[in-house]
């Protein structure tokens, strides 16, 4: 692909596909379904997850961490979720997270790539800030 060729962002089919798989991941996260969360991360040592107070490098570390931290606190609500489809095979999802009993704003980003086995998270980052920061 030449850099002079225009990039077509947000192809509707890609946005729909990634939205569905992102929602599947979110359900697994809320339900503590480690098998689904593990499946939806790229099974590769280059996969990275930066958490609020932790970090994992590679699918094995991510799965091991998830087994000891299988779900999120109750009442998790997402808002301002955005799917940016970069091309037919790559998308970035960002969302803000709130909890009813916590004065924080969570921020989450994921890079999804369409691999032969389906859409997978190749990089994830989660952070939290006190509200009003």
Wavefront OBJ file of the C-alpha trace (Angstrom):
o trace
v 0.000 0.000 0.000
v 1.373 3.340 -1.029
v 1.282 6.215 1.428
v -0.282 8.312 -1.334
v -3.368 6.083 -1.392
v -6.205 7.472 0.705
v -7.112 5.630 3.872
v -10.773 4.767 4.222
v -11.648 4.954 7.911
v -14.739 3.520 9.570
v -15.967 1.021 7.050
v -19.409 0.173 8.484
v -18.918 -3.602 8.319
v -15.647 -3.379 10.256
v -17.137 -1.051 12.868
v -20.083 -3.457 13.319
v -17.840 -6.522 13.624
v -15.494 -4.906 16.129
v -18.380 -3.462 18.123
v -19.864 -6.969 18.467
v -16.595 -8.582 19.559
v -15.840 -5.673 21.931
v -19.280 -6.197 23.529
v -18.547 -9.929 23.810
v -15.287 -9.119 25.603
v -17.037 -6.647 27.908
v -19.671 -9.272 28.855
v -16.878 -11.747 29.624
v -15.086 -9.122 31.721
v -18.202 -8.358 33.784
v -19.065 -12.081 34.110
v -15.504 -13.148 34.939
v -15.402 -15.489 31.928
v -11.647 -16.025 31.711
v -11.924 -18.466 28.796
v -13.600 -15.882 26.546
v -11.268 -13.092 27.658
v -8.272 -15.321 26.926
v -9.653 -16.312 23.538
v -10.143 -12.678 22.515
v -6.541 -11.689 23.271
v -3.908 -12.452 20.649
v -2.155 -15.676 21.594
v 1.356 -14.332 21.124
v 4.261 -13.264 23.351
v 4.157 -9.773 21.769
v 0.636 -9.079 23.051
v 0.623 -6.371 25.759
v -1.845 -5.389 28.475
v -1.209 -2.371 30.704
v -3.596 -2.334 33.647
v -4.281 0.276 36.311
v -1.517 -1.018 38.598
v -0.137 -3.951 36.637
v 1.223 -4.971 33.267
v 1.482 -8.179 31.312
v 3.581 -9.120 28.302
v 2.388 -12.075 26.259
v -0.723 -14.194 26.194
v 0.463 -16.491 29.010
v 1.004 -13.610 31.456
v -2.331 -12.034 30.502
v -4.196 -15.300 31.059
v -2.433 -15.932 34.394
v -3.320 -12.416 35.592
v -6.944 -12.830 34.509
v -7.228 -16.096 36.428
v -6.428 -14.207 39.655
v -8.444 -11.089 38.664
v -11.358 -12.513 36.656
v -13.873 -9.665 36.770
v -14.335 -5.965 37.308
v -16.022 -4.262 40.280
v -19.840 -4.336 40.202
v -21.781 -1.544 38.560
v -19.270 -0.892 35.780
v -20.784 1.394 33.153
v -19.187 2.302 29.850
v -19.772 5.576 28.077
v -18.399 7.426 25.096
v -17.289 4.140 23.515
v -15.752 4.705 20.097
v -14.631 2.278 17.426
v -12.146 3.680 14.932
v -11.762 1.234 12.048
v -8.389 2.055 10.549
v -8.734 -0.422 7.683
v -10.287 -3.842 6.989
v -8.050 -5.552 9.543
v -7.333 -3.023 12.286
v -9.475 -1.055 14.732
v -8.973 0.905 17.929
v -11.659 0.941 20.612
v -11.683 3.567 23.351
v -14.167 3.912 26.160
v -14.653 5.676 29.460
v -15.636 3.696 32.562
v -17.573 4.715 35.624
v -18.615 2.961 38.829
v -21.517 4.045 41.060
v -19.502 3.975 44.287
v -16.105 5.180 43.063
v -15.076 8.755 42.313
v -12.880 7.775 39.384
v -13.004 7.877 35.615
v -11.606 4.765 34.000
v -10.125 4.916 30.533
v -9.627 1.925 28.314
v -8.146 1.487 24.865
v -7.748 -1.668 22.833
v -6.169 -2.317 19.466
v -7.990 -5.086 17.602
v -6.618 -6.924 14.560
v -8.475 -9.357 12.322
v -6.356 -12.527 12.374
v -7.141 -15.870 10.673
v -8.894 -16.998 13.893
v -10.964 -13.777 14.107
v -10.724 -10.360 15.762
v -8.204 -10.303 18.622
v -6.905 -7.674 21.039
v -3.187 -7.171 20.392
v -2.739 -4.298 22.854
v -4.821 -3.018 25.762
v -4.392 -0.167 28.202
v -6.523 0.689 31.240
v -6.055 3.672 33.528
v -8.007 5.487 36.216
v -8.045 9.089 37.356
v -9.936 10.766 40.193
v -13.033 12.562 38.888
v -12.334 16.188 38.141
v -8.688 15.596 37.182
l 1 2 3 4 5 6 7 8 9 10 11 12 13 14 15 16 17 18 19 20 21 22 23 24 25 26 27 28 29 30 31 32 33 34 35 36 37 38 39 40 41 42 43 44 45 46 47 48 49 50 51 52 53 54 55 56 57 58 59 60 61 62 63 64 65 66 67 68 69 70 71 72 73 74 75 76 77 78 79 80 81 82 83 84 85 86 87 88 89 90 91 92 93 94 95 96 97 98 99 100 101 102 103 104 105 106 107 108 109 110 111 112 113 114 115 116 117 118 119 120 121 122 123 124 125 126 127 128 129 130 131 132 133
